[in-house]
Amino acid sequence: MFDSRHLRVLREVARTGSYSAAARELGYTQPAISQQMRALERAAGTPLVVRVGRRMRLTEAGEVLNRHAATILSALASAEEEVAAIAGLRAGRVRVIAFPSGSSTLVPAAIAKVTRRHPGLRVEFAEAEPPESVERLREGDCDIALAFSYDGDDPDQDAEGAVADLAAVPLCADRLYAVLPAGHRLARRRRIRLADLAGERWIAGCPRCRGHLVQACAAVGFTPAITFSTDDVAVVQGLVAADLGVALLPGLALDSVHHSGVVARPVEPPSVRRITAYTLPDLAAVRSIAVTLDSLREVAAELPSRA
């Protein structure tokens, strides 16, 4: 294995023709130059320079190594510059995965903050529901995964999986709302008791949200009659507006899409989901990841209080 410092010495000896001149150019002592050249020759396993009169001349092996040293040192300098640019936030890439209602509310504003402050950073985005988003983080498909969990979830059985191995950044609590047709008999109430919707048809969301709906209804004494299931918030509200059922939606989903034919009322007993950004512990120390997490935290703090 060749040391880059020794390769620089070799280049300077080849250029100046002597150890003493190379020492002056590099700011070393002549014994230090001699020592580094001996170390390089040991690594090469053959002599690299010979003395001819007062000058040092490269051997055939020295000529070959000197020729490649130029390319190696140039590539190393380029790599050092690129790494310095990333460390200094002048360049770099951050990959974010988020669930739909987070990707339409939290993510755009956070990306805008990051790119405004650090124009050299490139933030890439993809969409996935938990637990898929967290699994893709573990598989290396992203650097930050946004996920959610509901109040009352068993931490050991959480849909995001066991997350103790991940760095977690809590973002916000997102209150749940009963979504009813505008002409519904309960639409004028300021709050809706979940038990009062026991006889309704229900429209469920993603598997995670469907599970929470069933759990919340069971807690107040009934099993919801789920007639439609869709991950699309606009479709959910369209079905509700057409009087085909009622739904339970989080505030972020209502911020992203709000149909004029529905009303949304806080549900009783209150229920919230917790929004969290996850990354790998080692990635949390990377400056580009850290500033993106900071921006997500800032955007979440700017949301209206929901819980």
C-alpha positions in Angstrom: 0.0 0.0 0.0 1.5 3.4 -1.1 1.1 6.4 1.2 0.1 9.6 -0.7 2.6 11.6 1.3 5.4 9.3 0.0 4.1 9.7 -3.6 4.3 13.5 -3.3 7.9 13.2 -2.1 8.6 10.9 -5.1 7.1 13.4 -7.5 9.2 16.3 -6.0 12.4 14.2 -6.0 11.8 13.4 -9.7 11.2 17.0 -10.5 14.1 18.6 -8.6 16.6 15.8 -8.9 17.8 15.8 -5.3 16.6 15.1 -1.8 17.8 18.5 -0.5 15.8 20.4 -3.2 12.7 18.3 -2.6 13.1 19.0 1.2 13.2 22.8 0.6 10.1 22.7 -1.7 8.0 20.5 0.6 9.2 22.1 3.9 10.8 19.0 5.2 14.3 18.2 6.4 16.5 16.2 4.1 16.6 13.2 6.6 12.8 13.2 6.5 12.8 13.0 2.7 15.3 10.2 2.8 13.3 8.3 5.4 10.0 8.7 3.4 11.8 7.5 0.2 13.1 4.4 2.0 9.6 3.7 3.3 8.2 4.0 -0.3 10.9 1.7 -1.6 10.0 -0.9 1.0 6.4 -0.7 0.0 7.3 -1.1 -3.7 9.8 -3.9 -3.0 12.4 -2.5 -5.3 14.7 0.6 -5.6 12.9 3.7 -7.1 15.8 6.1 -7.3 19.6 5.9 -7.9 22.3 8.5 -7.5 24.0 9.6 -10.7 26.7 12.1 -9.8 25.0 14.9 -7.8 21.5 14.1 -9.0 18.9 11.4 -8.1 17.5 9.6 -11.1 14.4 7.4 -11.2 14.7 3.7 -11.9 12.4 2.0 -14.3 10.1 1.1 -11.4 10.4 4.7 -10.2 9.3 6.1 -13.6 6.3 3.8 -13.6 5.2 4.8 -10.1 5.9 8.5 -10.7 3.7 8.4 -13.8 0.8 6.8 -11.9 1.4 9.0 -8.9 0.3 12.0 -10.9 -3.1 10.4 -11.6 -3.4 9.1 -8.1 -2.7 12.5 -6.4 -4.9 14.3 -8.9 -7.8 11.9 -8.1 -7.2 12.2 -4.4 -7.2 16.0 -4.6 -10.5 15.9 -6.5 -12.0 13.5 -3.9 -10.8 15.7 -1.0 -12.5 18.7 -2.7 -15.7 16.9 -3.2 -15.8 15.6 0.4 -15.0 19.1 1.6 -17.9 20.5 -0.5 -20.3 18.0 1.1 -19.0 18.6 4.6 -19.3 22.3 4.0 -22.9 21.9 2.5 -21.7 23.3 -0.8 -22.8 20.0 -2.4 -24.4 16.7 -1.4 -27.6 14.7 -1.7 -30.3 13.9 0.8 -32.9 11.2 0.1 -36.3 11.6 1.9 -39.2 9.1 1.9 -42.5 10.2 3.4 -46.2 9.1 3.7 -48.6 11.0 1.4 -50.1 13.6 3.8 -46.6 14.3 5.1 -45.2 14.6 1.6 -47.7 17.2 0.6 -47.4 19.3 3.8 -44.2 18.9 5.7 -41.8 17.8 3.0 -42.2 20.6 0.4 -41.7 23.4 2.9 -38.7 21.6 4.5 -37.0 21.1 1.1 -37.6 24.7 0.2 -35.8 25.8 3.5 -32.9 23.5 2.8 -32.3 24.5 -0.8 -32.7 28.2 0.0 -30.1 28.0 2.8 -27.8 25.6 1.0 -28.3 25.9 -2.8 -25.7 23.2 -3.5 -27.6 20.5 -1.7 -29.9 18.3 -3.7 -32.9 16.8 -1.9 -34.6 13.8 -3.5 -38.0 12.6 -2.5 -40.1 9.4 -2.8 -43.3 8.3 -1.2 -44.1 5.3 0.9 -46.3 4.5 3.9 -44.9 3.0 7.1 -43.6 0.4 7.8 -42.3 0.3 4.2 -40.6 3.7 4.5 -38.6 2.7 7.6 -37.6 -0.6 6.0 -36.3 1.3 3.0 -34.3 3.4 5.3 -32.7 0.3 6.8 -32.1 -1.1 3.3 -30.2 2.1 2.2 -32.8 3.4 -0.2 -33.1 6.7 1.7 -31.4 8.8 4.3 -34.5 10.1 6.2 -37.9 8.3 6.6 -41.0 10.0 7.8 -43.4 7.7 9.6 -46.3 7.9 12.1 -47.7 6.0 15.1 -51.0 6.3 16.9 -51.7 6.9 20.5 -52.3 3.6 22.2 -50.0 1.6 19.9 -47.9 -1.1 21.7 -44.3 0.1 21.2 -43.1 -3.4 20.9 -45.6 -4.1 18.1 -45.4 -0.7 16.4 -46.1 -0.8 12.6 -42.8 0.9 11.9 -41.1 -2.1 13.4 -38.6 -2.0 16.3 -37.0 1.4 15.9 -34.6 1.3 18.8 -31.7 1.0 16.3 -32.7 4.3 14.6 -32.2 7.9 15.4 -35.7 9.4 15.9 -36.6 13.1 15.6 -40.2 13.8 16.9 -41.9 16.3 14.7 -45.5 16.9 15.7 -48.8 15.4 17.1 -51.5 15.2 14.4 -55.1 15.2 15.7 -57.7 13.0 14.1 -61.0 14.3 12.8 -64.3 12.7 12.0 -65.1 13.6 8.4 -68.8 13.7 7.5 -71.0 14.8 4.6 -71.8 18.5 4.9 -75.5 17.6 5.3 -74.9 14.9 7.9 -77.2 15.0 11.0 -74.1 15.6 13.2 -72.4 18.1 11.0 -73.3 21.1 13.2 -71.7 19.7 16.3 -68.3 21.2 17.3 -67.1 17.8 18.3 -68.2 14.3 17.4 -68.4 11.4 19.8 -67.0 8.4 18.0 -69.7 6.2 19.6 -72.4 8.3 17.9 -71.1 7.1 14.5 -71.5 3.4 15.4 -74.3 2.9 12.8 -72.4 4.5 9.9 -70.7 3.0 6.9 -67.0 3.7 7.1 -64.2 4.5 4.5 -60.8 3.3 5.7 -57.3 4.4 4.7 -54.0 2.6 4.6 -53.6 -0.6 6.6 -52.0 1.3 9.4 -54.9 3.8 9.6 -57.5 1.0 9.1 -56.0 -0.8 12.1 -56.3 2.3 14.3 -59.9 2.9 13.2 -60.9 -0.6 14.2 -59.0 -0.3 17.5 -60.5 3.2 18.3 -64.1 2.0 17.5 -63.6 -1.2 19.6 -62.6 1.0 22.6 -66.0 2.7 22.5 -68.0 -0.4 22.0 -68.5 -1.1 18.3 -67.0 -2.6 15.1 -67.0 -0.2 12.1 -68.7 -1.3 9.0 -66.0 -0.6 6.5 -67.4 -0.4 3.0 -64.5 1.3 1.1 -60.7 1.3 1.5 -58.4 3.7 -0.2 -55.1 5.4 0.5 -56.1 8.5 -1.5 -57.3 11.3 0.7 -59.1 13.0 -2.2 -61.0 9.8 -2.9 -61.9 9.4 0.8 -63.4 12.8 0.9 -65.1 12.4 -2.5 -66.8 9.2 -1.1 -67.8 11.1 2.1 -69.2 14.0 0.1 -71.3 11.6 -2.0 -72.8 10.4 1.3 -71.3 6.9 0.9 -69.8 6.8 4.4 -67.8 8.7 7.1 -64.1 8.6 7.8 -61.5 9.3 10.4 -58.7 11.5 9.0 -55.6 13.3 10.5 -55.2 17.0 10.3 -52.3 16.8 7.8 -54.5 14.9 5.4 -57.1 17.6 5.6 -54.5 20.3 5.0 -53.4 18.6 1.9 -56.9 18.1 0.4 -60.2 19.6 1.6 -63.4 18.8 -0.2 -66.1 21.5 0.0 -68.8 18.8 0.4 -67.5 17.6 3.8 -67.0 18.8 7.3 -64.3 17.8 9.7 -64.8 17.8 13.5 -62.5 16.8 16.3 -63.4 13.3 17.5 -64.1 12.3 21.1 -62.3 10.7 22.9 -59.4 12.6 21.4 -57.0 10.7 19.2 -53.7 11.7 17.7 -50.9 10.2 15.6 -47.3 11.1 16.3 -45.2 12.1 13.3 -41.5 11.2 13.5 -38.5 11.5 11.2 -36.1 8.6 11.4 -32.5 8.2 10.2 -29.6 5.8 10.9 -27.5 6.9 13.9 -24.3 7.3 11.9 -26.2 9.4 9.3 -27.5 11.8 12.0 -23.9 13.2 12.3 -23.7 14.0 8.5 -24.3 17.8 8.2 -26.6 17.6 5.1 -28.8 15.1 7.0 -28.8 17.2 10.1 -29.8 20.4 8.4 -32.7 18.6 6.6 -33.9 17.2 9.9 -33.7 20.7 11.4 -35.8 22.0 8.6 -38.4 19.3 9.0 -38.5 20.2 12.7 -38.9 23.9 12.0 -41.8 23.3 9.5 -43.6 21.0 12.0 -43.3 23.7 14.7 -44.9 26.2 12.3 -48.0 24.0 11.9 -51.2 25.0 13.8 -51.4 23.2 17.1 -53.5 20.1 16.6 -53.3 18.1 19.8 
